[in-house]
Amino acid sequence: MKTIVYVGTSLDGFIARDDGDIGWLGQYESQEVFRGFAEFMDTIDAVVMGRRTFEKVLAYPSWPYRKKVFVLSRTMTQIPENLRSKAAVVSMLPGELLTYLASQGFSNVYVDGGKVIQSFLREDRIDRLIVTRIPLVIGRGIPLFGGLDHDLRFAHLKTEVFANGLVQSRYERIRD
Ligand SMILES: NC(=O)c1ccc[n+]([C@@H]2O[C@H](COP(=O)([O-])OP(=O)(O)OC[C@H]3O[C@@H](n4cnc5c(N)ncnc54)[C@H](OP(=O)(O)O)[C@@H]3O)[C@@H](O)[C@H]2O)c1
């Protein structure tokens, strides 16, 4: 089982404004960024996201995922009817969820949403980080990273520079 984070952040490390706005990210999108994300999506077989990220996705003009989506929530009981074949709601700790997904045959899981990524990192359940940094400082917002009980060492795999000054870096968790 591999878990991968693929996010865009401001230069100061935020994934969205306090109110969840990500419009500032969209201004920097380009064909190569779209292509890179599409290639990444081909490598995974399930998406795990937080309820707040899911609610944001619901506002998109159409459902963007071809892979099965698992929405983590302790408050949401149902997925909208039109999406029930594409998404499911789950309430488990990161380790429990990964054991469940492995039992269902999934092996490469994309983990998305600030709180969710932070809870997976706290349990040391993230194997790969792909972070695209946008050259914009927004001052405050929802952070990518949060508190940890101990340091997590990652190896740098690759950094690419895209149009509009986007810098994408890939890291792999080193476990002794
Ligand atoms: N820049 C990027 O690449 C990027 C990527 C992803 C998301 N975003 C943005 O980030 C924002 C959302 O991030 P966020 O940090 O606010 O929220 P989030 O991580 O998407 O969702 C948090 C919610 O997930 C649920 N949750 C988390 N861990 C859980 C667990 N172990 N078991 C059960 N439920 C759990 C809880 O829902 P309940 O309260 O229902 O219990 C919690 O309130 C959105 O604006 C989204 O658009 C940006």
The ligand as an SDF file (V2000), in Angstrom:
LIG
                    3D

 48 52  0  0  0  0  0  0  0  0999 V2000
   -4.3020   23.3630   -2.5860 N   0  0  0  0  0  0  0  0  0  0  0  0
   -4.6310   22.1030   -2.7690 C   0  0  0  0  0  0  0  0  0  0  0  0
   -3.9960   21.3480   -3.5400 O   0  0  0  0  0  0  0  0  0  0  0  0
   -5.7890   21.5570   -1.9980 C   0  0  0  0  0  0  0  0  0  0  0  0
   -5.9320   20.1570   -1.8800 C   0  0  0  0  0  0  0  0  0  0  0  0
   -7.0080   19.6670   -1.1250 C   0  0  0  0  0  0  0  0  0  0  0  0
   -7.8910   20.5340   -0.5150 C   0  0  0  0  0  0  0  0  0  0  0  0
   -7.7140   21.8740   -0.6660 N   0  0  0  0  0  0  0  0  0  0  0  0
   -8.6330   22.8060    0.0110 C   0  0  0  0  0  0  0  0  0  0  0  0
   -8.4980   22.6180    1.4130 O   0  0  0  0  0  0  0  0  0  0  0  0
   -9.7410   22.8960    2.0410 C   0  0  0  0  0  0  0  0  0  0  0  0
  -10.1480   21.7230    2.9110 C   0  0  0  0  0  0  0  0  0  0  0  0
   -9.1160   21.3540    3.8170 O   0  0  0  0  0  0  0  0  0  0  0  0
   -9.4290   21.2390    5.3900 P   0  0  0  0  0  0  0  0  0  0  0  0
   -8.1470   21.0280    6.1060 O   0  0  0  0  0  0  0  0  0  0  0  0
  -10.2820   22.3980    5.7830 O   0  0  0  0  0  0  0  0  0  0  0  0
  -10.3820   19.9650    5.4870 O   0  0  0  0  0  0  0  0  0  0  0  0
  -10.3350   18.4400    4.9740 P   0  0  0  0  0  0  0  0  0  0  0  0
   -9.1130   17.7740    5.4550 O   0  0  0  0  0  0  0  0  0  0  0  0
  -10.6850   18.3760    3.5400 O   0  0  0  0  0  0  0  0  0  0  0  0
  -11.6190   17.8880    5.7710 O   0  0  0  0  0  0  0  0  0  0  0  0
  -11.6210   17.9070    7.1810 C   0  0  0  0  0  0  0  0  0  0  0  0
  -12.7730   17.0500    7.6530 C   0  0  0  0  0  0  0  0  0  0  0  0
  -12.5300   15.6780    7.3270 O   0  0  0  0  0  0  0  0  0  0  0  0
  -13.1110   14.8600    8.3380 C   0  0  0  0  0  0  0  0  0  0  0  0
  -12.0700   13.9850    8.8950 N   0  0  0  0  0  0  0  0  0  0  0  0
  -10.7470   14.1880    8.9350 C   0  0  0  0  0  0  0  0  0  0  0  0
  -10.1050   13.1250    9.4850 N   0  0  0  0  0  0  0  0  0  0  0  0
  -11.0620   12.2340    9.7670 C   0  0  0  0  0  0  0  0  0  0  0  0
  -11.0590   10.9260   10.3210 C   0  0  0  0  0  0  0  0  0  0  0  0
   -9.9230   10.3030   10.6640 N   0  0  0  0  0  0  0  0  0  0  0  0
  -12.2440   10.2860   10.4660 N   0  0  0  0  0  0  0  0  0  0  0  0
  -13.3880   10.8770   10.1180 C   0  0  0  0  0  0  0  0  0  0  0  0
  -13.4630   12.1190    9.5770 N   0  0  0  0  0  0  0  0  0  0  0  0
  -12.3140   12.7800    9.4180 C   0  0  0  0  0  0  0  0  0  0  0  0
  -13.7710   15.7750    9.3260 C   0  0  0  0  0  0  0  0  0  0  0  0
  -15.0920   15.9350    8.8360 O   0  0  0  0  0  0  0  0  0  0  0  0
  -16.3680   16.0990    9.7940 P   0  0  0  0  0  0  0  0  0  0  0  0
  -16.2270   17.4890   10.3620 O   0  0  0  0  0  0  0  0  0  0  0  0
  -17.5220   15.9390    8.8710 O   0  0  0  0  0  0  0  0  0  0  0  0
  -16.2410   15.0300   10.8200 O   0  0  0  0  0  0  0  0  0  0  0  0
  -12.9890   17.0640    9.1530 C   0  0  0  0  0  0  0  0  0  0  0  0
  -13.7240   18.2110    9.5430 O   0  0  0  0  0  0  0  0  0  0  0  0
  -10.7440   23.1360    0.9330 C   0  0  0  0  0  0  0  0  0  0  0  0
  -10.8850   24.5230    0.7400 O   0  0  0  0  0  0  0  0  0  0  0  0
  -10.0860   22.5140   -0.2830 C   0  0  0  0  0  0  0  0  0  0  0  0
  -10.5150   23.1020   -1.4860 O   0  0  0  0  0  0  0  0  0  0  0  0
   -6.6890   22.4010   -1.3820 C   0  0  0  0  0  0  0  0  0  0  0  0
  1  2  1  0
  2  3  2  0
  2  4  1  0
  4  5  1  0
  4 48  2  0
  5  6  2  0
  6  7  1  0
  7  8  2  0
  8  9  1  0
  8 48  1  0
  9 10  1  0
  9 46  1  0
 10 11  1  0
 11 12  1  0
 11 44  1  0
 12 13  1  0
 13 14  1  0
 14 15  2  0
 14 16  1  0
 14 17  1  0
 17 18  1  0
 18 19  2  0
 18 20  1  0
 18 21  1  0
 21 22  1  0
 22 23  1  0
 23 24  1  0
 23 42  1  0
 24 25  1  0
 25 26  1  0
 25 36  1  0
 26 27  1  0
 26 35  1  0
 27 28  2  0
 28 29  1  0
 29 30  1  0
 29 35  2  0
 30 31  1  0
 30 32  2  0
 32 33  1  0
 33 34  2  0
 34 35  1  0
 36 37  1  0
 36 42  1  0
 37 38  1  0
 38 39  2  0
 38 40  1  0
 38 41  1  0
 42 43  1  0
 44 45  1  0
 44 46  1  0
 46 47  1  0
M  CHG  2   8   1  16  -1
M  END
$$$$
